[in-house]
Amino acid sequence: MPREFSRTDRLGAQMQRDLAVIVRNELDDPRLGMVTLQEVRVVRDLSHATVFFTVLGGTLNEKETAKTLNEAAPFLRHELGRCIKIRTIPELHFVHDDSLRRGNQLSDLIDQAIAEDAKHHHD
């Protein structure tokens, strides 16, 4: 019987929890704003992990925030190594998660289509 979650899924979830604490408590860059880690996807051989994030506030745009987080990745990886006991900690790659923005756009388009449909239906 297959397990409910693979090892990479469990490791990704643990990394997400630990990284969220490290980013909140250890990164001293006031330009970042409030960074929320949405998901961590770990490749099968555990060599790399993609960290999807969103950000509220701060003076940096998404690209600059990703650059700042990627520059801090070696430090974050080192700190993560203190929390998670595995032989090697995956290399971290931070990517802005724009799924919330795309979801809002799709929701707006659906609302617009419903409104137009209702308008045509009454005419």
DSSP file (Angstrom, degrees, kcal/mol; ACC not computed):
  #  RESIDUE AA STRUCTURE BP1 BP2  ACC     N-H-->O    O-->H-N    N-H-->O    O-->H-N    TCO  KAPPA ALPHA  PHI   PSI    X-CA   Y-CA   Z-CA
    1    1 A M              0   0    0      0, 0.0     2,-0.0     0, 0.0     0, 0.0   0.000 360.0 360.0 360.0 126.4    0.0    0.0    0.0
    2    2 A P        -     0   0    0      0, 0.0     2,-0.1     0, 0.0     4,-0.0  -0.335 360.0-107.6 -70.0 149.7    1.5    3.4   -1.0
    3    3 A R        -     0   0    0      1,-0.1     3,-0.1     2,-0.0     0, 0.0  -0.349  21.0-123.4 -70.7 155.9    2.2    6.0    1.6
    4    4 A E  S    S+     0   0    0      1,-0.2     2,-0.4    -2,-0.1    -1,-0.1   0.895  96.5  26.1 -68.7 -39.4    0.0    9.0    1.7
    5    5 A F  S    S-     0   0    0      4,-0.0    -1,-0.2     3,-0.0     2,-0.1  -0.975  81.4-128.3-127.0 139.5    3.0   11.4    1.3
    6    6 A S     >  -     0   0    0     -2,-0.4     4,-2.3     1,-0.1     5,-0.2  -0.305  32.0-105.0 -76.8 168.1    6.3   10.8   -0.3
    7    7 A R  H  > S+     0   0    0      1,-0.2     4,-2.8     2,-0.2     5,-0.2   0.897 122.2  52.9 -60.5 -40.6    9.6   11.5    1.5
    8    8 A T  H  > S+     0   0    0      1,-0.2     4,-2.5     2,-0.2    34,-0.3   0.875 108.4  50.7 -65.6 -35.6   10.1   14.6   -0.6
    9    9 A D  H  > S+     0   0    0      2,-0.2     4,-2.3     1,-0.2    -2,-0.2   0.928 112.5  45.8 -65.8 -44.1    6.6   15.9    0.3
   10   10 A R  H  X S+     0   0    0     -4,-2.3     4,-2.2     2,-0.2    -2,-0.2   0.918 114.3  48.1 -65.2 -42.5    7.3   15.4    4.0
   11   11 A L  H  X S+     0   0    0     -4,-2.8     4,-2.9     1,-0.2    -2,-0.2   0.912 110.8  51.8 -64.2 -42.2   10.7   17.0    3.8
   12   12 A G  H  X S+     0   0    0     -4,-2.5     4,-2.3     1,-0.2    -2,-0.2   0.903 110.0  48.8 -60.1 -42.5    9.3   20.0    1.8
   13   13 A A  H  X S+     0   0    0     -4,-2.3     4,-2.0     2,-0.2    -1,-0.2   0.904 113.1  47.2 -65.3 -41.0    6.6   20.5    4.4
   14   14 A Q  H  X S+     0   0    0     -4,-2.2     4,-2.5     2,-0.2     5,-0.2   0.912 112.2  50.0 -66.4 -42.0    9.2   20.4    7.3
   15   15 A M  H  X S+     0   0    0     -4,-2.9     4,-3.2     1,-0.2     5,-0.3   0.896 108.3  53.7 -62.8 -39.9   11.5   22.8    5.4
   16   16 A Q  H  X S+     0   0    0     -4,-2.3     4,-2.0    -5,-0.2    -1,-0.2   0.932 110.9  45.4 -60.7 -46.4    8.6   25.2    4.8
   17   17 A R  H  X S+     0   0    0     -4,-2.0     4,-1.4     2,-0.2    -2,-0.2   0.943 118.1  42.4 -62.4 -48.3    7.8   25.3    8.5
   18   18 A D  H  X S+     0   0    0     -4,-2.5     4,-2.3     1,-0.2    -2,-0.2   0.906 113.8  50.7 -68.8 -41.8   11.4   25.7    9.6
   19   19 A L  H  X S+     0   0    0     -4,-3.2     4,-3.3    -5,-0.2     5,-0.3   0.879 105.1  57.9 -63.8 -36.9   12.3   28.2    6.9
   20   20 A A  H  X S+     0   0    0     -4,-2.0     4,-2.1    -5,-0.3    -1,-0.2   0.917 109.8  44.4 -59.0 -43.0    9.3   30.4    7.8
   21   21 A V  H  X S+     0   0    0     -4,-1.4     4,-2.6     2,-0.2     5,-0.3   0.920 114.9  48.2 -66.9 -44.0   10.6   30.7   11.3
   22   22 A I  H  X>S+     0   0    0     -4,-2.3     4,-3.1     2,-0.2     5,-0.8   0.927 112.6  47.7 -63.9 -45.4   14.2   31.4   10.2
   23   23 A V  H  X5S+     0   0    0     -4,-3.3     4,-0.9     1,-0.2    -1,-0.2   0.920 115.8  45.6 -62.1 -43.1   13.1   34.0    7.6
   24   24 A R  H  <5S+     0   0    0     -4,-2.1    -2,-0.2    -5,-0.3    -1,-0.2   0.909 125.9  28.2 -66.7 -42.1   10.9   35.7   10.2
   25   25 A N  H  <5S+     0   0    0     -4,-2.6    -2,-0.2    -5,-0.2    -3,-0.2   0.767 127.3  34.6 -94.8 -26.9   13.5   35.7   13.1
   26   26 A E  H  <5S+     0   0    0     -4,-3.1     2,-0.6    -5,-0.3    -3,-0.2   0.729  90.2  86.8-107.9 -25.4   16.9   35.7   11.4
   27   27 A L     << -     0   0    0     -4,-0.9    -1,-0.0    -5,-0.8     5,-0.0  -0.695  52.7-171.2 -83.0 119.4   16.7   37.9    8.3
   28   28 A D        +     0   0    0     -2,-0.6    -1,-0.1     4,-0.0     3,-0.1  -0.186  41.1 123.3-103.9  39.5   17.3   41.5    9.3
   29   29 A D    >   -     0   0    0      1,-0.1     3,-1.7     4,-0.1     4,-0.4  -0.862  41.5-167.8-104.4 104.6   16.5   43.2    6.0
   30   30 A P  T 3  S+     0   0    0      0, 0.0     3,-0.5     0, 0.0    -1,-0.1   0.692  82.4  68.9 -65.4 -16.9   13.7   45.7    6.6
   31   31 A R  T 3  S+     0   0    0      1,-0.2    29,-1.3    27,-0.2    28,-1.3   0.717  83.7  74.8 -71.5 -19.8   13.2   46.1    2.8
   32   32 A L  S <  S-     0   0    0     -3,-1.7    -1,-0.2    26,-0.2     2,-0.1   0.841  77.6-164.4 -66.9 -35.7   11.7   42.6    2.6
   33   33 A G        -     0   0    0     -3,-0.5     2,-0.9    -4,-0.4    24,-0.2  -0.473  53.9 -23.1  78.2-159.6    8.3   43.2    4.1
   34   34 A M  E     -A   56   0A   0     22,-3.0    22,-2.2    -2,-0.1     2,-0.5  -0.779  68.0-163.3 -93.5 106.8    6.3   40.2    5.3
   35   35 A V  E     -A   55   0A   0     -2,-0.9     2,-0.5    20,-0.2    20,-0.2  -0.763   2.9-166.3 -92.0 129.0    7.4   37.1    3.3
   36   36 A T  E     -A   54   0A   0     18,-3.0    18,-2.5    -2,-0.5     2,-0.7  -0.972  14.8-140.9-115.8 125.8    5.1   34.1    3.4
   37   37 A L  E     -A   53   0A   0     -2,-0.5    16,-0.3    16,-0.2     3,-0.1  -0.774  19.5-178.3 -87.5 116.5    6.4   30.8    2.2
   38   38 A Q  E     -     0   0A   0     14,-2.4     2,-0.3    -2,-0.7    15,-0.2   0.886  60.7 -15.7 -82.2 -42.8    3.6   29.1    0.2
   39   39 A E  E     -A   52   0A   0     13,-1.3    13,-2.9   -23,-0.0     2,-0.5  -0.988  47.5-146.5-162.3 150.3    5.3   25.8   -0.7
   40   40 A V  E     -A   51   0A   0     -2,-0.3     2,-0.6    11,-0.2    11,-0.2  -0.987  15.9-164.9-124.9 120.6    8.6   24.0   -0.8
   41   41 A R  E     -A   50   0A   0      9,-2.7     9,-2.8    -2,-0.5     2,-0.4  -0.926   5.7-162.8-107.9 121.5    9.1   21.5   -3.6
   42   42 A V  E     -A   49   0A   0     -2,-0.6     7,-0.2   -34,-0.3   -30,-0.1  -0.866  18.8-123.1-105.3 133.0   12.1   19.1   -3.2
   43   43 A V    >   -     0   0    0      5,-2.4     3,-2.0    -2,-0.4     5,-0.1  -0.321  32.3-103.6 -71.2 161.6   13.5   17.2   -6.1
   44   44 A R  T 3  S+     0   0    0      1,-0.3    -1,-0.1     2,-0.1   -37,-0.0   0.824 120.4  49.6 -58.8 -37.9   13.6   13.4   -5.7
   45   45 A D  T 3  S-     0   0    0      1,-0.0    -1,-0.3     3,-0.0    -2,-0.1   0.409 107.5-125.4 -84.6   5.2   17.4   13.2   -5.1
   46   46 A L  S <  S+     0   0    0     -3,-2.0    -2,-0.1     2,-0.2     3,-0.1   0.680  77.4 119.0  64.2  21.5   17.1   15.9   -2.4
   47   47 A S  S    S+     0   0    0      1,-0.2    44,-2.8    43,-0.2     2,-0.3   0.776  73.3  27.0 -87.7 -26.9   19.7   18.1   -4.1
   48   48 A H  E     - b   0  91A   0     42,-0.3    -5,-2.4    -5,-0.1     2,-0.4  -0.971  58.9-166.7-137.4 149.3   17.5   21.1   -4.8
   49   49 A A  E     -Ab  42  92A   0     42,-2.8    44,-2.3    -2,-0.3     2,-0.6  -0.995  12.5-147.9-136.6 131.1   14.4   22.7   -3.3
   50   50 A T  E     -Ab  41  93A   0     -9,-2.8    -9,-2.7    -2,-0.4     2,-0.6  -0.877  13.4-158.0 -98.5 125.2   12.2   25.4   -4.9
   51   51 A V  E     -Ab  40  94A   0     42,-3.2    44,-2.8    -2,-0.6     2,-0.4  -0.913   3.1-156.8-108.5 114.4   10.7   27.7   -2.3
   52   52 A F  E     +Ab  39  95A   0    -13,-2.9   -14,-2.4    -2,-0.6   -13,-1.3  -0.781  21.5 175.1 -92.4 131.1    7.6   29.6   -3.5
   53   53 A F  E     -Ab  37  96A   0     42,-1.9    44,-3.4    -2,-0.4     2,-0.3  -0.912  24.4-157.5-134.9 158.6    6.8   32.8   -1.6
   54   54 A T  E     -A   36   0A   0    -18,-2.5   -18,-3.0    -2,-0.3     2,-0.4  -0.885  17.1-151.4-124.9 163.1    4.5   35.8   -1.6
   55   55 A V  E     -A   35   0A   0     -2,-0.3     2,-0.4   -20,-0.2   -20,-0.2  -0.999   8.6-163.4-141.9 138.7    5.3   39.1    0.0
   56   56 A L  E     -A   34   0A   0    -22,-2.2   -22,-3.0    -2,-0.4    -2,-0.0  -0.970  63.9 -15.9-118.1 135.5    3.2   41.9    1.6
   57   57 A G  S    S+     0   0    0     -2,-0.4     3,-0.1   -24,-0.2   -26,-0.0  -0.259  77.7 117.3  71.4-160.6    4.6   45.4    2.1
   58   58 A G  S    S-     0   0    0      1,-0.1   -26,-0.2   -25,-0.1   -27,-0.2   0.017  72.8 -97.9  80.6 166.4    8.2   46.1    2.0
   59   59 A T  S    S+     0   0    0    -28,-1.3     2,-0.3   -29,-0.1    -1,-0.1   0.508  94.0  87.4 -99.6  -6.4   10.0   48.4   -0.5
   60   60 A L  S    S-     0   0    0    -29,-1.3     2,-0.1    -3,-0.1     0, 0.0  -0.694  71.0-132.4 -96.0 145.8   11.2   45.6   -2.9
   61   61 A N     >  -     0   0    0     -2,-0.3     4,-2.5     1,-0.1     5,-0.2  -0.271  41.1 -88.6 -81.5-179.0    9.2   44.3   -5.8
   62   62 A E  H  > S+     0   0    0      1,-0.2     4,-2.5     2,-0.2     5,-0.2   0.891 126.9  49.0 -60.5 -41.4    8.8   40.5   -6.4
   63   63 A K  H  > S+     0   0    0      2,-0.2     4,-2.3     1,-0.2    -1,-0.2   0.928 113.4  45.8 -65.2 -44.6   12.0   40.2   -8.5
   64   64 A E  H  > S+     0   0    0      2,-0.2     4,-2.5     1,-0.2    -1,-0.2   0.866 112.4  51.6 -67.0 -35.9   14.1   42.2   -6.0
   65   65 A T  H  X S+     0   0    0     -4,-2.5     4,-2.7     2,-0.2     5,-0.2   0.923 110.0  48.9 -65.3 -43.9   12.7   40.1   -3.1
   66   66 A A  H  X S+     0   0    0     -4,-2.5     4,-2.6    -5,-0.2    28,-0.2   0.910 111.7  49.9 -61.3 -41.9   13.5   36.9   -4.9
   67   67 A K  H  X S+     0   0    0     -4,-2.3     4,-2.1     2,-0.2    -2,-0.2   0.923 111.8  48.0 -62.2 -44.5   17.1   38.2   -5.6
   68   68 A T  H  X S+     0   0    0     -4,-2.5     4,-1.5     2,-0.2    -2,-0.2   0.920 113.8  46.4 -62.8 -44.9   17.5   39.1   -1.9
   69   69 A L  H  < S+     0   0    0     -4,-2.7     4,-0.4     1,-0.2    -1,-0.2   0.894 111.8  51.0 -65.8 -39.3   16.2   35.7   -0.7
   70   70 A N  H >< S+     0   0    0     -4,-2.6     3,-0.5     1,-0.2    -1,-0.2   0.847 108.4  52.3 -67.2 -32.6   18.4   33.9   -3.2
   71   71 A E  H 3< S+     0   0    0     -4,-2.1     4,-0.3     1,-0.2    -1,-0.2   0.827 112.1  46.4 -69.2 -30.5   21.4   35.8   -2.0
   72   72 A A  T 3X S+     0   0    0     -4,-1.5     4,-2.6     1,-0.2     3,-0.3   0.480  85.5 100.3 -86.3  -3.1   20.5   34.8    1.6
   73   73 A A  H <> S+     0   0    0     -3,-0.5     4,-3.0    -4,-0.4     5,-0.2   0.860  76.9  52.9 -55.9 -43.0   20.0   31.2    0.5
   74   74 A P  H  > S+     0   0    0      0, 0.0     4,-2.2     0, 0.0    -1,-0.2   0.927 112.9  45.0 -60.3 -41.8   23.4   29.9    1.8
   75   75 A F  H  > S+     0   0    0     -3,-0.3     4,-2.6    -4,-0.3    -2,-0.2   0.934 114.8  48.0 -63.0 -46.3   22.8   31.4    5.2
   76   76 A L  H  X S+     0   0    0     -4,-2.6     4,-2.4     1,-0.2    -1,-0.2   0.884 110.9  51.4 -63.1 -38.5   19.2   30.0    5.3
   77   77 A R  H  X S+     0   0    0     -4,-3.0     4,-1.8    -5,-0.2    -1,-0.2   0.908 110.1  49.4 -64.5 -41.8   20.4   26.6    4.2
   78   78 A H  H  X S+     0   0    0     -4,-2.2     4,-0.8    -5,-0.2    -2,-0.2   0.932 112.9  46.2 -62.5 -46.5   23.0   26.6    7.0
   79   79 A E  H >X S+     0   0    0     -4,-2.6     4,-0.8     1,-0.2     3,-0.7   0.870 109.8  54.6 -64.7 -36.4   20.4   27.6    9.5
   80   80 A L  H >X S+     0   0    0     -4,-2.4     4,-2.6     1,-0.2     3,-0.8   0.853  99.4  62.5 -64.3 -34.5   18.0   24.9    8.1
   81   81 A G  H 3< S+     0   0    0     -4,-1.8    -1,-0.2     1,-0.3    -2,-0.2   0.764  98.8  55.9 -62.2 -25.8   20.8   22.3    8.7
   82   82 A R  H << S+     0   0    0     -4,-0.8    -1,-0.3    -3,-0.7    -2,-0.2   0.779 114.1  39.6 -74.6 -26.5   20.6   23.0   12.4
   83   83 A C  H << S+     0   0    0     -3,-0.8     2,-0.5    -4,-0.8    -2,-0.2   0.857 112.5  53.0 -90.6 -39.8   16.9   22.2   12.4
   84   84 A I  S  < S-     0   0    0     -4,-2.6     2,-1.2     2,-0.1    -1,-0.1  -0.859  70.3-147.1-107.4 129.0   16.6   19.3   10.1
   85   85 A K        +     0   0    0     -2,-0.5     2,-0.3    -3,-0.1    -4,-0.1  -0.672  49.4 124.0 -98.8  81.4   18.8   16.2   10.6
   86   86 A I  S    S-     0   0    0     -2,-1.2     3,-0.1    -5,-0.1    -2,-0.1  -0.918  70.2-108.5-130.2 162.3   19.5   14.9    7.1
   87   87 A R  S    S+     0   0    0     -2,-0.3     2,-0.4     1,-0.2    -1,-0.1   0.925 101.1  14.0 -58.9 -50.4   22.8   14.2    5.5
   88   88 A T  S    S-     0   0    0     -3,-0.1    -1,-0.2   -42,-0.0    -3,-0.0  -0.989  71.6-136.6-129.8 138.6   22.7   17.1    3.0
   89   89 A I        -     0   0    0     -2,-0.4     3,-0.1    -3,-0.1    -8,-0.1  -0.780  35.2-110.9 -89.4 131.9   20.3   20.0    3.0
   90   90 A P        -     0   0    0      0, 0.0   -42,-0.3     0, 0.0     2,-0.2  -0.229  33.0-100.7 -61.5 150.2   19.0   20.8   -0.5
   91   91 A E  E     -b   48   0A   0    -44,-2.8   -42,-2.8     1,-0.1     2,-0.4  -0.520  42.7-127.7 -66.3 139.1   20.1   24.0   -2.3
   92   92 A L  E     -b   49   0A   0    -44,-0.2     2,-0.4    -2,-0.2   -42,-0.2  -0.780  25.9-176.6-100.0 134.7   17.4   26.6   -2.0
   93   93 A H  E     -b   50   0A   0    -44,-2.3   -42,-3.2    -2,-0.4     2,-0.4  -0.980  15.2-149.9-129.4 117.2   15.9   28.5   -5.0
   94   94 A F  E     +b   51   0A   0     -2,-0.4     2,-0.4   -28,-0.2   -42,-0.2  -0.751  17.7 177.4 -94.9 131.6   13.4   31.2   -4.2
   95   95 A V  E     -b   52   0A   0    -44,-2.8   -42,-1.9    -2,-0.4     2,-0.2  -0.998  32.3-116.0-134.1 132.2   10.6   31.9   -6.7
   96   96 A H  E     -b   53   0A   0     -2,-0.4     2,-0.8   -44,-0.2   -42,-0.2  -0.491  26.2-138.0 -68.4 134.0    7.7   34.4   -6.4
   97   97 A D        +     0   0    0    -44,-3.4     3,-0.4    -2,-0.2     4,-0.2  -0.837  26.4 173.8 -96.4 108.3    4.4   32.6   -6.3
   98   98 A D     >  +     0   0    0     -2,-0.8     4,-2.4     1,-0.2     5,-0.2   0.180  48.3 107.2-100.5  18.7    1.9   34.6   -8.5
   99   99 A S  H  > S+     0   0    0      1,-0.2     4,-2.5     2,-0.2    -1,-0.2   0.841  76.9  55.3 -65.8 -32.3   -0.9   32.0   -8.3
  100  100 A L  H  > S+     0   0    0     -3,-0.4     4,-2.3     2,-0.2    -1,-0.2   0.928 109.8  45.7 -64.8 -43.9   -2.9   34.3   -5.9
  101  101 A R  H  > S+     0   0    0      2,-0.2     4,-2.2     1,-0.2    -2,-0.2   0.923 114.6  47.5 -64.2 -44.2   -2.7   37.1   -8.4
  102  102 A R  H  X S+     0   0    0     -4,-2.4     4,-2.5     1,-0.2    -2,-0.2   0.886 110.5  52.8 -65.3 -37.8   -3.7   34.8  -11.3
  103  103 A G  H  X S+     0   0    0     -4,-2.5     4,-2.5     2,-0.2    -1,-0.2   0.904 109.1  49.0 -62.9 -41.4   -6.5   33.4   -9.2
  104  104 A N  H  X S+     0   0    0     -4,-2.3     4,-2.4     2,-0.2    -2,-0.2   0.889 110.5  51.2 -64.9 -39.0   -7.9   36.9   -8.5
  105  105 A Q  H  X S+     0   0    0     -4,-2.2     4,-2.3     2,-0.2    -2,-0.2   0.926 111.7  46.8 -63.0 -44.5   -7.7   37.7  -12.2
  106  106 A L  H  X S+     0   0    0     -4,-2.5     4,-2.5     2,-0.2    -2,-0.2   0.905 111.5  51.3 -64.4 -40.6   -9.6   34.6  -13.1
  107  107 A S  H  X S+     0   0    0     -4,-2.5     4,-2.5     2,-0.2    -1,-0.2   0.908 110.2  49.5 -61.8 -42.1  -12.2   35.3  -10.4
  108  108 A D  H  X S+     0   0    0     -4,-2.4     4,-2.4     2,-0.2    -2,-0.2   0.904 110.7  50.0 -63.5 -41.6  -12.6   38.8  -11.8
  109  109 A L  H  X S+     0   0    0     -4,-2.3     4,-2.5     2,-0.2    -2,-0.2   0.901 111.2  48.8 -63.9 -40.7  -13.0   37.4  -15.3
  110  110 A I  H  X S+     0   0    0     -4,-2.5     4,-2.5     2,-0.2    -2,-0.2   0.929 111.8  48.7 -64.3 -45.2  -15.6   34.9  -14.1
  111  111 A D  H  X S+     0   0    0     -4,-2.5     4,-2.3     1,-0.2    -2,-0.2   0.898 112.0  49.7 -60.3 -40.7  -17.5   37.7  -12.2
  112  112 A Q  H  X S+     0   0    0     -4,-2.4     4,-2.4     2,-0.2    -2,-0.2   0.911 111.0  48.9 -65.1 -43.1  -17.4   39.9  -15.3
  113  113 A A  H  X S+     0   0    0     -4,-2.5     4,-2.4     2,-0.2    -2,-0.2   0.892 111.4  49.6 -64.7 -39.6  -18.7   37.0  -17.5
  114  114 A I  H  X S+     0   0    0     -4,-2.5     4,-2.6     2,-0.2    -2,-0.2   0.912 111.3  49.4 -64.6 -42.7  -21.6   36.3  -15.1
  115  115 A A  H  X S+     0   0    0     -4,-2.3     4,-2.1     2,-0.2    -2,-0.2   0.916 113.1  46.2 -63.4 -43.5  -22.5   40.0  -15.0
  116  116 A E  H  X S+     0   0    0     -4,-2.4     4,-2.4     2,-0.2     5,-0.2   0.894 112.5  50.9 -66.4 -39.0  -22.5   40.2  -18.8
  117  117 A D  H  X S+     0   0    0     -4,-2.4     4,-2.1     1,-0.2    -2,-0.2   0.915 111.0  48.0 -64.0 -43.3  -24.5   37.0  -19.1
  118  118 A A  H  X S+     0   0    0     -4,-2.6     4,-1.6     2,-0.2    -1,-0.2   0.880 111.1  51.6 -65.0 -37.5  -27.1   38.3  -16.6
  119  119 A K  H  X S+     0   0    0     -4,-2.1     4,-1.0     1,-0.2    -2,-0.2   0.916 113.0  44.2 -64.9 -43.8  -27.3   41.6  -18.5
  120  120 A H  H  < S+     0   0    0     -4,-2.4    -2,-0.2     1,-0.2    -1,-0.2   0.822 110.0  56.8 -70.5 -30.9  -27.9   39.8  -21.8
  121  121 A H  H  < S+     0   0    0     -4,-2.1    -1,-0.2     1,-0.2    -2,-0.2   0.859 107.4  47.5 -69.2 -35.4  -30.4   37.5  -20.2
  122  122 A H  H  <        0   0    0     -4,-1.6    -1,-0.2     1,-0.2    -2,-0.2   0.725 360.0 360.0 -78.0 -21.4  -32.5   40.4  -19.0
  123  123 A D     <        0   0    0     -4,-1.0    -1,-0.2    -5,-0.1    -2,-0.2   0.462 360.0 360.0 -81.0 360.0  -32.5   42.1  -22.4
